[in-house]
Amino acid sequence: MMNTMPDSSIKTNPQKAYQQVSVQTAPPEKLLIMLYSAAIKNLQQGKKAIEDKQFDLASKSLCKVQDILAELNNSLNMEKGGQIAANLRALYEFYEGEVIKANLKKDPSYLQPVLEFLQSYRDMWIEAAKIVRMGAK
């Protein structure tokens, strides 16, 4: 899912080093929460940038959201996930399309449903992670 090769910039940036190690050692549910949180952050930045007519910043932020949705989509195990994975794939593809429309049309109204989806699924994974941790005790 993630690149595991050390980044040469981690030698000069301790924060980047910490971030890379935390991603490499995180359990799968924590990685999902991190991806959803990053998508939410970038979506909010992109929405505000469109509203502020900062279209370069909006495009950068929304392209990051597209990348995250593509990563979530690509990480689905279609064989083991069955209908749930198929439904998630359809959702990821639909919401990625909405982000693209918002970016192309410079219309933030496409982003609110995407934000609500990402927040609800992130919250669901947070709850699932708590249950997993409680079961591990």
DSSP file (Angstrom, degrees, kcal/mol; ACC not computed):
  #  RESIDUE AA STRUCTURE BP1 BP2  ACC     N-H-->O    O-->H-N    N-H-->O    O-->H-N    TCO  KAPPA ALPHA  PHI   PSI    X-CA   Y-CA   Z-CA
    1    1 A M              0   0    0      0, 0.0     2,-0.3     0, 0.0    73,-0.0   0.000 360.0 360.0 360.0 -47.6    0.0    0.0    0.0
    2    2 A M        -     0   0    0     21,-0.1     2,-0.4    22,-0.0     0, 0.0  -0.796 360.0 -99.9-114.6 156.2    2.7    2.5    0.9
    3    3 A N        -     0   0    0     -2,-0.3    21,-0.0     1,-0.1    -1,-0.0  -0.615  31.3-169.8 -72.8 126.8    6.3    2.9   -0.3
    4    4 A T        +     0   0    0     -2,-0.4    -1,-0.1     2,-0.1     3,-0.1   0.445  48.7 111.0-101.6  -0.9    8.6    1.3    2.3
    5    5 A M  S    S-     0   0    0      1,-0.1    -2,-0.0     0, 0.0     2,-0.0  -0.548  80.3-102.3 -73.0 137.2   11.9    2.6    1.0
    6    6 A P        -     0   0    0      0, 0.0     2,-0.4     0, 0.0    -1,-0.1  -0.329  31.6-126.6 -61.6 138.8   13.5    5.2    3.2
    7    7 A D    >   -     0   0    0      1,-0.1     3,-1.8     9,-0.1     4,-0.3  -0.741   9.1-138.7 -86.5 130.4   13.1    8.8    2.0
    8    8 A S  G >  S+     0   0    0     -2,-0.4     3,-1.0     1,-0.3     4,-0.3   0.755  99.9  64.6 -63.7 -23.1   16.4   10.6    1.8
    9    9 A S  G >> S+     0   0    0      1,-0.2     4,-0.9     2,-0.2     3,-0.8   0.622  81.6  79.3 -76.1 -10.4   14.8   13.7    3.3
   10   10 A I  G <4 S+     0   0    0     -3,-1.8     7,-0.3     1,-0.2    -1,-0.2   0.765  82.2  65.6 -69.2 -21.5   14.2   12.0    6.6
   11   11 A K  G <4 S+     0   0    0     -3,-1.0    -1,-0.2    -4,-0.3    -2,-0.2   0.835 112.6  31.9 -66.5 -30.9   17.8   12.5    7.6
   12   12 A T  T <4 S+     0   0    0     -3,-0.8    -1,-0.2    -4,-0.3    -2,-0.2   0.494 118.1  56.9-104.2  -5.4   17.3   16.2    7.7
   13   13 A N     X  -     0   0    0     -4,-0.9     4,-2.1     1,-0.1     3,-0.3  -0.841  56.1-175.2-131.7  96.3   13.7   16.3    8.8
   14   14 A P  H  > S+     0   0    0      0, 0.0     4,-2.6     0, 0.0     5,-0.2   0.838  87.3  56.3 -60.5 -33.3   12.9   14.5   12.1
   15   15 A Q  H  > S+     0   0    0      2,-0.2     4,-2.5     1,-0.2     5,-0.1   0.918 108.1  47.4 -64.9 -41.5    9.2   15.2   11.7
   16   16 A K  H  > S+     0   0    0     -3,-0.3     4,-2.6     2,-0.2    -1,-0.2   0.889 111.1  52.3 -65.4 -39.0    9.2   13.4    8.3
   17   17 A A  H  X S+     0   0    0     -4,-2.1     4,-2.3    -7,-0.3    -2,-0.2   0.931 110.8  46.7 -62.0 -46.1   11.2   10.5    9.8
   18   18 A Y  H  X S+     0   0    0     -4,-2.6     4,-2.6     1,-0.2    -2,-0.2   0.923 112.5  50.7 -61.3 -44.7    8.6   10.1   12.6
   19   19 A Q  H  X S+     0   0    0     -4,-2.5     4,-1.9     1,-0.2    -2,-0.2   0.908 110.6  48.6 -60.7 -43.9    5.8   10.3   10.1
   20   20 A Q  H  X S+     0   0    0     -4,-2.6     4,-2.3     1,-0.2    -1,-0.2   0.914 113.0  47.1 -65.6 -42.6    7.3    7.6    7.9
   21   21 A V  H  X S+     0   0    0     -4,-2.3     4,-1.8     1,-0.2    -2,-0.2   0.903 110.5  52.4 -65.9 -40.7    8.0    5.3   10.8
   22   22 A S  H  X S+     0   0    0     -4,-2.6     4,-0.6     1,-0.2    -1,-0.2   0.862 111.6  46.8 -66.5 -33.5    4.5    5.7   12.1
   23   23 A V  H >< S+     0   0    0     -4,-1.9     3,-0.6    -5,-0.2    -1,-0.2   0.915 112.6  49.5 -70.4 -42.6    3.0    4.9    8.7
   24   24 A Q  H 3< S+     0   0    0     -4,-2.3    -2,-0.2     1,-0.2    -1,-0.2   0.779 118.7  38.0 -68.6 -26.4    5.2    1.8    8.3
   25   25 A T  H 3< S+     0   0    0     -4,-1.8    -1,-0.2    -5,-0.2    -2,-0.2   0.437  89.9 113.1-105.4  -0.3    4.4    0.4   11.7
   26   26 A A  S << S-     0   0    0     -4,-0.6    -3,-0.0    -3,-0.6     5,-0.0  -0.456  70.3-115.0 -75.5 142.2    0.7    1.3   12.0
   27   27 A P    >>  -     0   0    0      0, 0.0     4,-2.0     0, 0.0     3,-0.7  -0.351  36.8-101.1 -67.6 159.7   -1.9   -1.4   12.0
   28   28 A P  H 3> S+     0   0    0      0, 0.0     4,-2.2     0, 0.0     5,-0.2   0.862 121.7  52.3 -53.6 -42.2   -4.2   -1.5    8.9
   29   29 A E  H 3> S+     0   0    0      1,-0.2     4,-1.9     2,-0.2   100,-0.1   0.866 109.1  50.5 -66.2 -33.3   -7.1    0.2   10.7
   30   30 A K  H <> S+     0   0    0     -3,-0.7     4,-2.4     2,-0.2    -1,-0.2   0.883 108.2  53.1 -68.4 -38.9   -4.9    3.0   11.9
   31   31 A L  H  X S+     0   0    0     -4,-2.0     4,-2.6     2,-0.2    -2,-0.2   0.911 108.4  50.3 -61.6 -42.4   -3.6    3.5    8.3
   32   32 A L  H  X S+     0   0    0     -4,-2.2     4,-2.8     2,-0.2     5,-0.2   0.924 110.3  49.3 -61.7 -43.9   -7.2    3.8    7.1
   33   33 A I  H  X S+     0   0    0     -4,-1.9     4,-2.6     1,-0.2    -1,-0.2   0.906 111.2  50.4 -61.6 -41.4   -8.0    6.4    9.7
   34   34 A M  H  X S+     0   0    0     -4,-2.4     4,-2.4     2,-0.2    -2,-0.2   0.912 111.7  47.8 -63.4 -42.6   -4.8    8.3    8.7
   35   35 A L  H  X S+     0   0    0     -4,-2.6     4,-2.4     2,-0.2    -2,-0.2   0.936 113.2  46.9 -64.5 -46.7   -5.9    8.2    5.0
   36   36 A Y  H  X S+     0   0    0     -4,-2.8     4,-2.5     1,-0.2    -2,-0.2   0.921 112.8  50.2 -61.0 -43.0   -9.4    9.4    5.8
   37   37 A S  H  X S+     0   0    0     -4,-2.6     4,-2.5    -5,-0.2    -1,-0.2   0.905 111.1  48.3 -63.1 -41.7   -8.1   12.1    8.0
   38   38 A A  H  X S+     0   0    0     -4,-2.4     4,-2.5     2,-0.2     5,-0.2   0.898 111.5  50.4 -65.3 -39.9   -5.7   13.4    5.4
   39   39 A A  H  X S+     0   0    0     -4,-2.4     4,-2.5     2,-0.2    -2,-0.2   0.921 111.2  48.8 -63.7 -43.1   -8.4   13.3    2.8
   40   40 A I  H  X S+     0   0    0     -4,-2.5     4,-2.6     2,-0.2     5,-0.2   0.934 111.7  49.0 -61.7 -47.1  -10.7   15.3    5.1
   41   41 A K  H  X S+     0   0    0     -4,-2.5     4,-2.2     1,-0.2    -2,-0.2   0.931 115.0  43.7 -58.5 -48.2   -8.0   17.9    5.8
   42   42 A N  H  X S+     0   0    0     -4,-2.5     4,-2.7     2,-0.2    -1,-0.2   0.853 112.1  53.4 -68.5 -34.6   -7.2   18.3    2.1
   43   43 A L  H  X S+     0   0    0     -4,-2.5     4,-2.6    -5,-0.2    -2,-0.2   0.926 109.8  47.6 -65.1 -44.2  -10.8   18.4    1.1
   44   44 A Q  H  X S+     0   0    0     -4,-2.6     4,-2.3     2,-0.2    -2,-0.2   0.907 113.5  48.4 -63.3 -41.4  -11.5   21.2    3.6
   45   45 A Q  H  X S+     0   0    0     -4,-2.2     4,-2.5    -5,-0.2    -2,-0.2   0.920 112.6  48.4 -63.6 -43.5   -8.5   23.1    2.4
   46   46 A G  H  X S+     0   0    0     -4,-2.7     4,-2.3     2,-0.2    -2,-0.2   0.902 110.7  50.6 -63.6 -41.9   -9.5   22.7   -1.2
   47   47 A K  H  X S+     0   0    0     -4,-2.6     4,-2.3     2,-0.2    -2,-0.2   0.935 113.2  45.1 -61.3 -47.9  -13.1   23.8   -0.5
   48   48 A K  H  X S+     0   0    0     -4,-2.3     4,-2.2     1,-0.2    -2,-0.2   0.894 110.9  53.9 -64.7 -39.7  -11.9   26.9    1.3
   49   49 A A  H  <>S+     0   0    0     -4,-2.5     5,-3.2     2,-0.2    -1,-0.2   0.889 108.7  48.9 -64.2 -38.8   -9.4   27.7   -1.5
   50   50 A I  H ><5S+     0   0    0     -4,-2.3     3,-1.7     3,-0.2    -1,-0.2   0.949 111.6  49.6 -63.0 -46.6  -12.1   27.5   -4.1
   51   51 A E  H 3<5S+     0   0    0     -4,-2.3    -2,-0.2     1,-0.3    -1,-0.2   0.846 113.1  46.8 -60.2 -33.9  -14.3   29.8   -2.0
   52   52 A D  T 3<5S-     0   0    0     -4,-2.2    -1,-0.3    -5,-0.2    -2,-0.2   0.358 114.9-117.9 -88.9   4.9  -11.3   32.2   -1.7
   53   53 A K  T < 5S+     0   0    0     -3,-1.7     2,-1.0     1,-0.2    -3,-0.2   0.784  70.7 138.3  61.7  29.5  -10.6   32.0   -5.5
   54   54 A Q     >< +     0   0    0     -5,-3.2     4,-2.3    -6,-0.2    -1,-0.2  -0.689  22.8 169.1 -99.4  75.8   -7.1   30.4   -4.8
   55   55 A F  H  >  +     0   0    0     -2,-1.0     4,-2.5     1,-0.2    -1,-0.2   0.781  67.4  55.6 -70.0 -30.0   -7.5   27.9   -7.6
   56   56 A D  H  > S+     0   0    0      2,-0.2     4,-2.2     1,-0.2    -1,-0.2   0.944 112.5  43.4 -65.0 -46.1   -3.9   26.6   -7.7
   57   57 A L  H  > S+     0   0    0      2,-0.2     4,-2.6     1,-0.2     5,-0.2   0.899 113.4  52.8 -63.4 -41.6   -4.1   25.8   -4.0
   58   58 A A  H  X S+     0   0    0     -4,-2.3     4,-2.9     1,-0.2     5,-0.3   0.930 109.4  48.8 -59.8 -46.0   -7.5   24.2   -4.5
   59   59 A S  H  X S+     0   0    0     -4,-2.5     4,-2.3     2,-0.2    -1,-0.2   0.914 111.2  49.7 -62.6 -43.5   -6.3   22.1   -7.3
   60   60 A K  H  X S+     0   0    0     -4,-2.2     4,-1.6     2,-0.2    -1,-0.2   0.944 114.7  44.1 -59.4 -48.8   -3.3   20.9   -5.3
   61   61 A S  H  X S+     0   0    0     -4,-2.6     4,-1.6     1,-0.2    -2,-0.2   0.915 115.1  47.3 -64.5 -44.0   -5.4   20.0   -2.3
   62   62 A L  H  X S+     0   0    0     -4,-2.9     4,-2.3     1,-0.2    -1,-0.2   0.828 107.4  56.3 -71.6 -30.9   -8.2   18.3   -4.3
   63   63 A C  H  X S+     0   0    0     -4,-2.3     4,-2.4    -5,-0.3    -1,-0.2   0.866 105.3  53.1 -65.6 -34.7   -5.6   16.3   -6.3
   64   64 A K  H  X S+     0   0    0     -4,-1.6     4,-2.4     2,-0.2    -2,-0.2   0.902 107.7  50.8 -64.1 -40.0   -4.3   14.9   -3.0
   65   65 A V  H  X S+     0   0    0     -4,-1.6     4,-2.8     2,-0.2     5,-0.2   0.924 109.5  50.4 -62.3 -44.0   -7.9   13.9   -2.1
   66   66 A Q  H  X S+     0   0    0     -4,-2.3     4,-2.5     1,-0.2    -2,-0.2   0.921 110.0  50.6 -59.0 -44.2   -8.2   12.1   -5.5
   67   67 A D  H  X S+     0   0    0     -4,-2.4     4,-2.4     2,-0.2    -1,-0.2   0.906 111.2  48.0 -61.2 -41.7   -4.9   10.3   -4.8
   68   68 A I  H  X S+     0   0    0     -4,-2.4     4,-2.9     2,-0.2    -2,-0.2   0.925 111.5  49.1 -66.6 -44.1   -6.1    9.2   -1.4
   69   69 A L  H  X S+     0   0    0     -4,-2.8     4,-2.4     1,-0.2    -1,-0.2   0.898 111.8  49.9 -62.0 -38.9   -9.5    8.0   -2.8
   70   70 A A  H  X S+     0   0    0     -4,-2.5     4,-2.9    -5,-0.2    -2,-0.2   0.905 110.9  49.6 -64.5 -40.7   -7.6    6.1   -5.5
   71   71 A E  H  X S+     0   0    0     -4,-2.4     4,-1.5     2,-0.2    -2,-0.2   0.917 111.5  48.3 -64.3 -43.7   -5.3    4.6   -2.8
   72   72 A L  H  < S+     0   0    0     -4,-2.9     4,-0.4     2,-0.2    -2,-0.2   0.920 113.9  47.9 -60.6 -43.3   -8.3    3.5   -0.7
   73   73 A N  H >< S+     0   0    0     -4,-2.4     3,-1.3     1,-0.2    -2,-0.2   0.926 111.7  48.7 -63.0 -46.7   -9.9    2.0   -3.9
   74   74 A N  H 3< S+     0   0    0     -4,-2.9    -1,-0.2     1,-0.3    -2,-0.2   0.743 104.5  60.9 -67.6 -23.1   -6.7    0.2   -4.9
   75   75 A S  T 3< S+     0   0    0     -4,-1.5    -1,-0.3    -5,-0.2    -2,-0.2   0.568  78.9 112.3 -82.6  -7.1   -6.3   -1.3   -1.4
   76   76 A L    <   -     0   0    0     -3,-1.3     2,-1.0    -4,-0.4     3,-0.1  -0.424  64.9-139.9 -67.5 136.9   -9.6   -3.1   -1.5
   77   77 A N     >  -     0   0    0      1,-0.2     4,-2.7    -2,-0.1     5,-0.2  -0.840  19.0-174.0 -96.6  99.6   -9.4   -6.9   -1.6
   78   78 A M  H  > S+     0   0    0     -2,-1.0     4,-0.9     1,-0.2    -1,-0.2   0.803  78.9  52.3 -68.6 -29.5  -12.2   -7.7   -4.1
   79   79 A E  H  4 S+     0   0    0      2,-0.2    -1,-0.2     1,-0.1     3,-0.1   0.960 121.2  29.1 -71.1 -51.0  -11.9  -11.5   -3.6
   80   80 A K  H  4 S+     0   0    0      1,-0.2    -2,-0.2     2,-0.1    -1,-0.1   0.803 119.2  56.8 -79.1 -29.1  -12.2  -11.5    0.2
   81   81 A G  H >X S+     0   0    0     -4,-2.7     4,-1.3     1,-0.2     3,-1.1   0.689  77.7 174.1 -80.8 -18.9  -14.3   -8.3    0.5
   82   82 A G  H 3X  -     0   0    0     -4,-0.9     4,-2.0     1,-0.2    -1,-0.2  -0.163  66.4  -6.8  53.3-134.5  -17.1   -9.5   -1.8
   83   83 A Q  H 3> S+     0   0    0      1,-0.2     4,-2.6     2,-0.2    -1,-0.2   0.832 134.9  57.6 -66.0 -34.3  -20.1   -7.2   -2.0
   84   84 A I  H <> S+     0   0    0     -3,-1.1     4,-2.6     2,-0.2    -1,-0.2   0.942 108.7  45.6 -62.8 -46.4  -18.8   -4.9    0.7
   85   85 A A  H  X S+     0   0    0     -4,-1.3     4,-2.7     1,-0.2    -2,-0.2   0.897 112.4  51.8 -63.5 -39.8  -15.6   -4.2   -1.3
   86   86 A A  H  X S+     0   0    0     -4,-2.0     4,-2.0     2,-0.2    -2,-0.2   0.909 111.1  47.7 -63.2 -41.7  -17.7   -3.8   -4.5
   87   87 A N  H  X S+     0   0    0     -4,-2.6     4,-2.2     2,-0.2    -2,-0.2   0.911 112.3  49.0 -65.4 -42.5  -19.9   -1.2   -2.7
   88   88 A L  H  X S+     0   0    0     -4,-2.6     4,-3.2     2,-0.2     5,-0.2   0.914 108.7  53.6 -63.0 -42.0  -16.9    0.6   -1.3
   89   89 A R  H  X S+     0   0    0     -4,-2.7     4,-2.5     1,-0.2     5,-0.2   0.929 108.9  49.0 -58.0 -45.3  -15.2    0.7   -4.8
   90   90 A A  H  X S+     0   0    0     -4,-2.0     4,-2.4     2,-0.2    -1,-0.2   0.901 113.0  47.8 -62.4 -40.7  -18.4    2.3   -6.2
   91   91 A L  H  X S+     0   0    0     -4,-2.2     4,-2.9     2,-0.2     5,-0.3   0.942 111.7  48.6 -65.2 -47.7  -18.4    4.9   -3.5
   92   92 A Y  H  X S+     0   0    0     -4,-3.2     4,-2.2     1,-0.2    -2,-0.2   0.918 114.2  46.6 -59.1 -43.5  -14.8    5.7   -3.8
   93   93 A E  H  X S+     0   0    0     -4,-2.5     4,-1.9    -5,-0.2    -1,-0.2   0.901 113.2  49.0 -67.0 -40.9  -15.1    6.1   -7.6
   94   94 A F  H  X S+     0   0    0     -4,-2.4     4,-1.7    -5,-0.2    -2,-0.2   0.955 114.5  43.9 -62.3 -50.2  -18.3    8.2   -7.3
   95   95 A Y  H  X S+     0   0    0     -4,-2.9     4,-2.0     1,-0.2    -2,-0.2   0.830 109.8  55.9 -69.3 -30.7  -16.8   10.6   -4.7
   96   96 A E  H  X S+     0   0    0     -4,-2.2     4,-2.2    -5,-0.3    -1,-0.2   0.906 107.1  51.5 -63.3 -39.8  -13.5   10.8   -6.6
   97   97 A G  H  X S+     0   0    0     -4,-1.9     4,-2.4     1,-0.2    -2,-0.2   0.871 107.4  52.4 -62.3 -37.7  -15.6   11.9   -9.6
   98   98 A E  H  X S+     0   0    0     -4,-1.7     4,-2.5     2,-0.2    -1,-0.2   0.883 108.4  50.3 -66.4 -38.4  -17.3   14.6   -7.4
   99   99 A V  H  X S+     0   0    0     -4,-2.0     4,-2.2     2,-0.2    -2,-0.2   0.909 110.3  50.3 -65.0 -41.6  -13.9   15.9   -6.4
  100  100 A I  H  X S+     0   0    0     -4,-2.2     4,-2.8     2,-0.2     5,-0.2   0.925 110.6  49.3 -61.8 -44.9  -12.9   16.1  -10.0
  101  101 A K  H  X S+     0   0    0     -4,-2.4     4,-3.1     1,-0.2     6,-0.3   0.929 110.7  50.0 -59.8 -45.8  -16.1   18.0  -10.9
  102  102 A A  H  X>S+     0   0    0     -4,-2.5     5,-1.3     1,-0.2     4,-1.0   0.905 113.5  46.6 -59.7 -41.5  -15.5   20.4   -8.1
  103  103 A N  H  <5S+     0   0    0     -4,-2.2    -2,-0.2     3,-0.2    -1,-0.2   0.923 117.1  41.8 -67.9 -45.9  -11.9   21.0   -9.2
  104  104 A L  H  <5S+     0   0    0     -4,-2.8    -2,-0.2     1,-0.2    -1,-0.2   0.904 123.5  37.0 -69.1 -42.0  -12.8   21.5  -12.9
  105  105 A K  H  <5S-     0   0    0     -4,-3.1    -1,-0.2    -5,-0.2    -2,-0.2   0.527 100.3-130.7 -89.3  -6.1  -15.9   23.6  -12.3
  106  106 A K  T  <5 +     0   0    0     -4,-1.0    -3,-0.2    -5,-0.3    -4,-0.1   0.918  61.6 140.5  53.9  45.7  -14.4   25.5   -9.4
  107  107 A D    > < -     0   0    0     -5,-1.3     3,-1.2    -6,-0.3    -1,-0.2  -0.935  40.4-167.7-124.5 105.7  -17.7   24.7   -7.5
  108  108 A P  G >> S+     0   0    0      0, 0.0     3,-1.8     0, 0.0     4,-0.6   0.626  75.5  84.3 -70.1 -11.7  -17.3   23.7   -3.8
  109  109 A S  G 34 S+     0   0    0      1,-0.3     3,-0.4     2,-0.2    -7,-0.0   0.771  82.9  61.1 -64.0 -23.4  -20.9   22.5   -3.6
  110  110 A Y  G <> S+     0   0    0     -3,-1.2     4,-0.6     1,-0.2    -1,-0.3   0.693  97.7  61.7 -70.6 -17.7  -19.8   19.1   -5.0
  111  111 A L  H <> S+     0   0    0     -3,-1.8     4,-2.7    -4,-0.2     5,-0.2   0.745  81.8  74.2 -88.0 -24.4  -17.5   18.7   -2.0
  112  112 A Q  H  X S+     0   0    0     -4,-0.6     4,-2.5    -3,-0.4     5,-0.2   0.923  98.8  46.4 -59.6 -47.1  -20.0   18.7    1.0
  113  113 A P  H  > S+     0   0    0      0, 0.0     4,-2.2     0, 0.0    -1,-0.2   0.882 112.9  51.6 -62.4 -34.5  -21.3   15.1    0.3
  114  114 A V  H  X S+     0   0    0     -4,-0.6     4,-2.8     2,-0.2    -2,-0.2   0.928 109.8  49.3 -64.7 -44.8  -17.7   13.9   -0.1
  115  115 A L  H  X S+     0   0    0     -4,-2.7     4,-2.7     1,-0.2     5,-0.2   0.917 110.8  49.6 -60.4 -44.8  -16.8   15.5    3.2
  116  116 A E  H  X S+     0   0    0     -4,-2.5     4,-2.3     2,-0.2    -1,-0.2   0.903 111.8  48.9 -62.8 -41.4  -19.7   13.8    4.9
  117  117 A F  H  X S+     0   0    0     -4,-2.2     4,-2.4     2,-0.2     5,-0.3   0.954 113.3  46.2 -60.8 -51.0  -18.9   10.4    3.5
  118  118 A L  H  X S+     0   0    0     -4,-2.8     4,-2.5     1,-0.2    -2,-0.2   0.903 113.8  48.5 -61.9 -42.1  -15.2   10.7    4.5
  119  119 A Q  H  X S+     0   0    0     -4,-2.7     4,-2.5    -5,-0.2    -1,-0.2   0.917 112.2  48.2 -65.8 -42.3  -16.0   11.9    8.0
  120  120 A S  H  X S+     0   0    0     -4,-2.3     4,-1.9    -5,-0.2    -2,-0.2   0.905 114.9  44.9 -67.0 -39.1  -18.6    9.1    8.6
  121  121 A Y  H  X S+     0   0    0     -4,-2.4     4,-2.3     2,-0.2    -1,-0.2   0.879 112.3  51.3 -72.7 -36.7  -16.3    6.4    7.4
  122  122 A R  H  X S+     0   0    0     -4,-2.5     4,-2.2    -5,-0.3    -2,-0.2   0.943 111.5  48.3 -61.9 -45.1  -13.3    7.8    9.3
  123  123 A D  H  X S+     0   0    0     -4,-2.5     4,-2.1     1,-0.2    -2,-0.2   0.872 109.6  53.0 -62.5 -37.0  -15.5    7.8   12.5
  124  124 A M  H  X S+     0   0    0     -4,-1.9     4,-2.4     1,-0.2    -1,-0.2   0.917 110.0  47.4 -63.7 -42.7  -16.7    4.2   11.7
  125  125 A W  H  X S+     0   0    0     -4,-2.3     4,-2.6     2,-0.2    -2,-0.2   0.848 108.2  55.5 -68.7 -33.2  -13.0    3.1   11.5
  126  126 A I  H  X S+     0   0    0     -4,-2.2     4,-1.8     2,-0.2    -1,-0.2   0.935 111.0  44.8 -61.8 -45.0  -12.2    4.9   14.7
  127  127 A E  H  X S+     0   0    0     -4,-2.1     4,-2.1     2,-0.2    -2,-0.2   0.904 112.6  51.1 -64.8 -41.6  -14.9    2.9   16.4
  128  128 A A  H  X S+     0   0    0     -4,-2.4     4,-2.4     1,-0.2    -2,-0.2   0.898 108.4  52.2 -62.6 -40.4  -13.8   -0.3   14.8
  129  129 A A  H  X S+     0   0    0     -4,-2.6     4,-2.5     1,-0.2    -1,-0.2   0.880 107.6  52.2 -63.9 -37.9  -10.2    0.3   16.0
  130  130 A K  H  X S+     0   0    0     -4,-1.8     4,-2.5     2,-0.2    -1,-0.2   0.919 110.0  48.5 -63.3 -42.6  -11.5    0.8   19.5
  131  131 A I  H  X S+     0   0    0     -4,-2.1     4,-2.3     2,-0.2    -2,-0.2   0.911 111.0  50.2 -64.3 -42.3  -13.3   -2.5   19.4
  132  132 A V  H  X S+     0   0    0     -4,-2.4     4,-1.3     2,-0.2    -2,-0.2   0.924 111.8  48.1 -61.0 -44.9  -10.3   -4.3   18.0
  133  133 A R  H  X S+     0   0    0     -4,-2.5     4,-0.6     1,-0.2    -2,-0.2   0.905 111.7  49.3 -63.4 -41.1   -8.1   -2.8   20.8
  134  134 A M  H >< S+     0   0    0     -4,-2.5     3,-0.8     1,-0.2    -1,-0.2   0.882 110.9  50.3 -66.0 -37.3  -10.6   -3.8   23.5
  135  135 A G  H 3< S+     0   0    0     -4,-2.3    -1,-0.2     1,-0.2    -2,-0.2   0.750 104.1  59.7 -70.3 -24.0  -10.8   -7.4   22.0
  136  136 A A  H 3<        0   0    0     -4,-1.3    -1,-0.2     1,-0.2    -2,-0.2   0.631 360.0 360.0 -79.6 -13.6   -7.0   -7.6   22.1
  137  137 A K    <<        0   0    0     -3,-0.8    -1,-0.2    -4,-0.6    -2,-0.1   0.474 360.0 360.0 -80.1 360.0   -6.8   -7.1   25.8
